[in-house]
Amino acid sequence: MFPKLDPLLHSELRLAVMSILADVTSADFTFLKKQTGATSGNLSVQIDKLAAAGYITVEKGFKGKMPCTTCTITPEGMEAFQGYVNALKDYLPL
């Protein structure tokens, strides 16, 4: 029997965001948008879903006069991401 995959992380864009955040201290919205190739609207919705689940924190501020949104993975988010990756390995013939 295969382990259950976290449906929140099973989305391509949310998984990409979590993969990026697992490898950096934090990332701003512009960086995440460039790395994922997502539209602003779609990325914003997926970030909100990850934040609502407690997987990431979102800080809104300014760089000079420009608004800046910065995302950071939480310990719970890192645990969920690592659990997802480990569960996914059971699906792969290695």
Secondary structure, DSSP 8 states (H G I E B T S, - for coil): ------TTT-SHHHHHHHHHHTTSS-EEHHHHHHHHT--HHHHHHHHHHHHHTTSEEEEEEEETTEEEEEEEE-HHHHHHHHHHHHHHHTTS--
